[in-house]
Amino acid sequence: MSSLVIPQGYTAPLPNYELQRAIAFIKESFQSNLANALNLRRVSAPLFVASDSGLNDNLNGVERPVKFDIPGVGKDGEVVHSLAKWKRLALKRYGFHVGKGLYTDMNAIRRDEEDLDNIHSVYVDQWDWEKIISREERNETYLKSTVRSIVSAVCETSEALNVAFPSLRVKLDREVYFVTTQELEDRWPDKTPKEREHAICAEHHSVFLMQIGCKLKSGQKHDGRAPDYDDWALNGDILMWNPVLERSFEISSMGIRVDAKSLDEQLTKAGCDERRKLPFHQLLLANRLPLTIGGGIGQSRICMLLLQKAHVGEVQASVWDKETLQQCESAGIEIL
């Protein structure tokens, strides 16, 4: 189902041929800036994992993965929702050490994505990254420092893109405003979580919204988070103001990952104690995996923001309903 928004007077700043060159420029530049900022090395990653491995991201716990049987190995496989857990295991297996990390292309299928609006697609493409940290770095100060580095990498990419393509005049705010979900609820108790995000981004164009997953004072959650990768006290979303859509725009979900203690607590809070039996979770509970920080950064989201696009279908090839395609064509929005 579509809830499409057509910005008034929208025109694409680049023709499609130049657009493809600009997308390639963004992807090459940003991953280089990100790797340099966070000391990351590129690795290969799976498109699917074994269903019984416990490695897939369960998102909000209700989304169904694309599942299929693999007769040759006698198991079922499922297309990843993200690589949040796989990356942490890979850091151990590949011999990474404290202060070093990995990044990779992550491609996912979100079959249950119902709100296929301007920024949501069934196809998800991210730069997934993960980095080993010390016990002393499991704190809010280190989290904020990492967020600032990522926002700076986005801004540097945007500035270089504006030089390479003079018709683009995107100006991003490097200064990050940090706020918790509870602080937003306290300030705007009558707004929905999304309305609060739009309001805070209208004031502070680059925002890191912290502490997502736990219930707020109202008894409601700001948003869902799986209990077995982010530490809900040390996570958040990077939001930037999107002037084309005139709304907040999430470009990354990230956080310091659970240790044995926070995993134990969050599995109980989420009613997911059955996951304790899975191989990944047993390694974590036994303190046999490194302490890490990590996240996913939307490739199409970054491209949309820096290329002043109104719809994610302008920068990625996916599947859309007939009504969306007709409305976009009428508005001059070219869906790939």
Phi and psi in degrees as a GROMACS rama.xvg file:
@    title "Ramachandran Plot"
@    xaxis  label "Phi"
@    yaxis  label "Psi"
@TYPE xy
-102.526  140.461  SER-2
-127.494  60.6844  SER-3
-70.6376  140.56  LEU-4
-116.543  128.911  VAL-5
-105.667  108.777  ILE-6
-62.7694  136.807  PRO-7
-64.6526  130.673  GLN-8
70.4276  22.0082  GLY-9
-67.7984  132.971  TYR-10
-137.712  140.241  THR-11
-73.1762  130.556  ALA-12
-74.2594  -18.4104  PRO-13
-131.518  140.295  LEU-14
-68.112  161.546  PRO-15
-58.722  -37.1365  ASN-16
-64.0337  -46.9336  TYR-17
-67.9654  -32.0897  GLU-18
-59.6125  -42.6307  LEU-19
-63.2492  -38.0358  GLN-20
-66.3831  -37.6834  ARG-21
-69.5933  -38.3244  ALA-22
-61.2968  -44.6474  ILE-23
-61.8924  -39.8538  ALA-24
-60.51  -46.3845  PHE-25
-61.1545  -48.4121  ILE-26
-65.6832  -40.5176  LYS-27
-68.6586  -42.6819  GLU-28
-70.8302  -46.1276  SER-29
-67.2602  -42.9825  PHE-30
-65.2546  -31.0468  GLN-31
-68.7723  -44.7967  SER-32
-62.5849  -40.9369  ASN-33
-65.2756  -47.0564  LEU-34
-60.4073  -41.302  ALA-35
-68.1521  -38.9311  ASN-36
-69.1725  -36.0134  ALA-37
-111.621  2.28577  LEU-38
62.7088  58.6556  ASN-39
-113.059  149.246  LEU-40
-118.374  138.587  ARG-41
-73.5519  138.259  ARG-42
-134.726  165.332  VAL-43
-84.566  150.623  SER-44
-139.615  158.074  ALA-45
-80.1049  149.94  PRO-46
-83.3086  -27.9817  LEU-47
-143.919  159.622  PHE-48
-132.483  163.139  VAL-49
-66.3798  137.8  ALA-50
-62.879  -28.7079  SER-51
-93.107  10.477  ASP-52
-84.5326  -21.394  SER-53
74.2662  10.9461  GLY-54
-89.4654  -15.3494  LEU-55
-75.1538  151.461  ASN-56
-78.0423  123.919  ASP-57
-86.3796  0.931927  ASN-58
50.0354  -120.475  LEU-59
-92.1842  5.70569  ASN-60
88.0435  -1.95623  GLY-61
-118.638  -16.6435  VAL-62
-74.7905  132.93  GLU-63
-88.2103  126.936  ARG-64
-73.3317  155.779  PRO-65
-74.4753  118.396  VAL-66
-119.022  146.564  LYS-67
-155.661  155.289  PHE-68
-87.4109  150.075  ASP-69
-123.891  88.015  ILE-70
-56.2125  -33.3714  PRO-71
-65.8347  -23.2125  GLY-72
-118.39  -0.0253622  VAL-73
68.3745  28.8131  GLY-74
-135.167  164.998  LYS-75
-93.9153  143.609  ASP-76
-114.163  159.849  GLY-77
-143.109  137.302  GLU-78
-64.1286  134.383  VAL-79
-64.3385  145.327  VAL-80
-85.5898  -34.392  HIS-81
-163.94  178.041  SER-82
-109.785  26.6666  LEU-83
-54.4814  -43.0673  ALA-84
-87.6894  -39.7504  LYS-85
-56.3764  -40.1728  TRP-86
-61.3958  -38.7074  LYS-87
-67.6584  -40.8016  ARG-88
-66.9157  -37.6237  LEU-89
-63.8006  -38.976  ALA-90
-57.9887  -39.6429  LEU-91
-70.0489  -46.5038  LYS-92
-68.6903  -32.6562  ARG-93
-89.2048  -0.843939  TYR-94
79.5879  28.4044  GLY-95
-73.4393  156.511  PHE-96
-123.867  171.419  HIS-97
-54.3538  133.009  VAL-98
93.2624  -7.0643  GLY-99
-119.055  152.282  LYS-100
-150.905  -176.923  GLY-101
-128.619  158.768  LEU-102
-141.409  157.815  TYR-103
-158.082  163.665  THR-104
-79.3949  130.411  ASP-105
-118.675  123.841  MET-106
-119.196  127.879  ASN-107
-133.871  161.998  ALA-108
-120.384  117.919  ILE-109
-104.318  84.5429  ARG-110
-65.1142  -26.0196  ARG-111
-96.9345  13.757  ASP-112
-70.3992  105.207  GLU-113
-88.8236  -34.7409  GLU-114
-88.2347  73.5898  ASP-115
-83.1567  78.8622  LEU-116
-99.6169  -152.983  ASP-117
-62.7657  -29.1108  ASN-118
-117.327  -2.22216  ILE-119
-114.291  136.535  HIS-120
-136.754  158.859  SER-121
-68.1334  -28.8912  VAL-122
-95.2765  129.877  TYR-123
-121.208  129.652  VAL-124
-127.009  126.912  ASP-125
-135.969  158.364  GLN-126
-91.4605  108.56  TRP-127
-90.4316  134.83  ASP-128
-138.634  154.797  TRP-129
-154.942  141.951  GLU-130
-140.352  138.566  LYS-131
-79.4072  133.669  ILE-132
-125.815  165.321  ILE-133
-86.4392  165.717  SER-134
-58.2865  -37.1664  ARG-135
-67.757  -21.0135  GLU-136
-90.7424  0.162695  GLU-137
-79.5172  71.444  ARG-138
-151.522  168.838  ASN-139
-66.3627  -33.8413  GLU-140
-61.4716  -44.8127  THR-141
-67.8325  -39.2089  TYR-142
-58.1805  -48.029  LEU-143
-64.0557  -38.8232  LYS-144
-62.1782  -40.4067  SER-145
-66.5969  -40.5848  THR-146
-59.6981  -45.218  VAL-147
-60.385  -38.4362  ARG-148
-64.6064  -39.6651  SER-149
-68.0078  -44.9616  ILE-150
-61.6104  -39.1946  VAL-151
-62.7758  -39.0018  SER-152
-64.0232  -38.1726  ALA-153
-64.5447  -45.4046  VAL-154
-64.4577  -41.5394  CYS-155
-62.5985  -40.108  GLU-156
-64.0583  -42.4904  THR-157
-63.2312  -43.0502  SER-158
-64.248  -40.9174  GLU-159
-67.0789  -37.481  ALA-160
-64.6676  -41.0271  LEU-161
-62.6192  -31.6503  ASN-162
-72.7387  -42.5902  VAL-163
-71.2329  -29.7225  ALA-164
-129.82  87.7731  PHE-165
-60.3378  -18.9427  PRO-166
-73.3237  -12.737  SER-167
-92.0932  131.77  LEU-168
-132.721  45.2266  ARG-169
-74.113  134.678  VAL-170
-127.333  114.97  LYS-171
-103.499  156.285  LEU-172
-96.6958  117.395  ASP-173
-73.6257  -26.1797  ARG-174
-77.5422  121.888  GLU-175
-95.4528  133.077  VAL-176
-98.678  124.086  TYR-177
-101.863  131.061  PHE-178
-151.933  148.843  VAL-179
-95.3675  160.971  THR-180
-62.5274  -34.9096  THR-181
-68.6166  -38.2291  GLN-182
-62.7341  -36.6797  GLU-183
-68.0655  -40.669  LEU-184
-65.4812  -39.7006  GLU-185
-62.2818  -37.5843  ASP-186
-77.7297  -40.5412  ARG-187
-127.756  69.0061  TRP-188
-64.1238  -23.7804  PRO-189
-91.6529  -5.07104  ASP-190
-91.0607  157.357  LYS-191
-75.9324  162.069  THR-192
-52.5366  -43.7159  PRO-193
-66.3692  -39.3613  LYS-194
-62.4804  -36.584  GLU-195
-64.4908  -40.997  ARG-196
-62.9087  -43.5649  GLU-197
-61.5319  -41.681  HIS-198
-66.4674  -43.8511  ALA-199
-71.0046  -33.2681  ILE-200
-73.5525  -27.9414  CYS-201
-65.3137  -31.3553  ALA-202
-84.6035  -44.7011  GLU-203
-125.14  108.035  HIS-204
-68.9654  -21.1869  HIS-205
-122.402  116.419  SER-206
-129.885  140.105  VAL-207
-113.636  112.547  PHE-208
-92.6426  115.25  LEU-209
-102.953  158.142  MET-210
66.3971  68.2512  GLN-211
-108.005  127.982  ILE-212
137.561  -42.6677  GLY-213
-79.4312  160.587  CYS-214
-72.8766  144.211  LYS-215
-87.6451  179.396  LEU-216
-58.8616  -29.1897  LYS-217
-71.3553  -12.5543  SER-218
92.4991  -5.51633  GLY-219
-101.772  157.558  GLN-220
-92.7908  145.114  LYS-221
-64.5104  -44.27  HIS-222
-161.005  161.359  ASP-223
-81.7789  149.949  GLY-224
-145.12  135.192  ARG-225
-58.799  145.369  ALA-226
-81.8909  -4.85216  PRO-227
-117.045  18.7787  ASP-228
-132.063  -62.7833  TYR-229
-77.2016  142.821  ASP-230
-77.9712  117.721  ASP-231
-61.7133  -19.0382  TRP-232
-87.1923  -11.6197  ALA-233
-134.227  42.7831  LEU-234
-133.915  -175.955  ASN-235
166.949  179.786  GLY-236
-118.777  137.488  ASP-237
-87.9471  120.32  ILE-238
-116.07  138.692  LEU-239
-130.15  149.748  MET-240
-74.2642  129.193  TRP-241
-103.793  106.449  ASN-242
-71.0411  -23.6751  PRO-243
-70.9207  -46.0561  VAL-244
-91.7678  -9.295  LEU-245
52.8591  57.8817  GLU-246
-160.582  168.365  ARG-247
-69.721  155.077  SER-248
-144.398  106.19  PHE-249
-75.5476  124.99  GLU-250
-109.418  -14.9469  ILE-251
-157.977  140.262  SER-252
-112.586  132.248  SER-253
-158.516  175.193  MET-254
166.204  167.779  GLY-255
-74.2169  134.128  ILE-256
-80.9715  161.023  ARG-257
-62.1153  142.86  VAL-258
-100.004  -174.061  ASP-259
-59.819  -40.8338  ALA-260
-66.556  -50.2781  LYS-261
-70.2203  -32.196  SER-262
-62.7363  -46.475  LEU-263
-57.2981  -46.2657  ASP-264
-66.2538  -42.8304  GLU-265
-74.4525  -33.1239  GLN-266
-62.148  -39.7066  LEU-267
-67.9097  -46.2635  THR-268
-59.9294  -37.6911  LYS-269
-85.7354  -4.90043  ALA-270
68.137  35.479  GLY-271
-117.428  36.7237  CYS-272
-62.0791  -22.3104  ASP-273
-64.6094  -20.4106  GLU-274
-72.0371  -15.4436  ARG-275
-58.5212  -22.0285  ARG-276
-84.1251  -11.8045  LYS-277
-76.2233  148.487  LEU-278
-55.6522  -45.2218  PRO-279
-60.8736  -45.353  PHE-280
-68.7323  -34.9872  HIS-281
-65.8015  -38.5039  GLN-282
-61.7467  -43.2183  LEU-283
-66.0631  -45.6037  LEU-284
-66.1981  -23.4526  LEU-285
-92.8339  9.22006  ALA-286
58.3196  39.9913  ASN-287
-107.813  10.13  ARG-288
-119.587  151.185  LEU-289
-68.4834  155.084  PRO-290
-76.1786  134.295  LEU-291
-141.179  164.788  THR-292
-126.771  145.929  ILE-293
-170.9  -179.956  GLY-294
179.155  -176.049  GLY-295
-124.834  137.796  GLY-296
-120.4  119.998  ILE-297
-66.7166  120.426  GLY-298
-68.7556  -47.9591  GLN-299
-66.988  -34.1206  SER-300
-63.5819  -45.3721  ARG-301
-61.3804  -43.2929  ILE-302
-62.8827  -43.5378  CYS-303
-56.594  -48.2039  MET-304
-64.8201  -47.8513  LEU-305
-76.8096  -22.1482  LEU-306
-101.581  6.91121  LEU-307
57.4142  47.1213  GLN-308
-96.1834  147.787  LYS-309
-92.0309  -19.6538  ALA-310
-142.159  138.932  HIS-311
-61.9613  -26.5683  VAL-312
-67.7934  -10.5365  GLY-313
-78.8346  -16.8341  GLU-314
-122.71  -1.13544  VAL-315
-145.235  153.161  GLN-316
-96.4516  119.832  ALA-317
-144.213  -158.847  SER-318
-121.557  134.535  VAL-319
-132.602  156.249  TRP-320
-73.9  161.003  ASP-321
-60.5963  -39.8931  LYS-322
-62.6608  -43.5729  GLU-323
-60.8045  -46.1424  THR-324
-61.3656  -40.5096  LEU-325
-67.5646  -44.329  GLN-326
-64.3934  -41.005  GLN-327
-65.8612  -42.3965  CYS-328
-61.355  -42.2067  GLU-329
-64.4577  -30.8244  SER-330
-92.6657  1.83065  ALA-331
77.5019  20.1311  GLY-332
-93.6358  112.001  ILE-333
-87.427  108.414  GLU-334
-84.7233  130.127  ILE-335
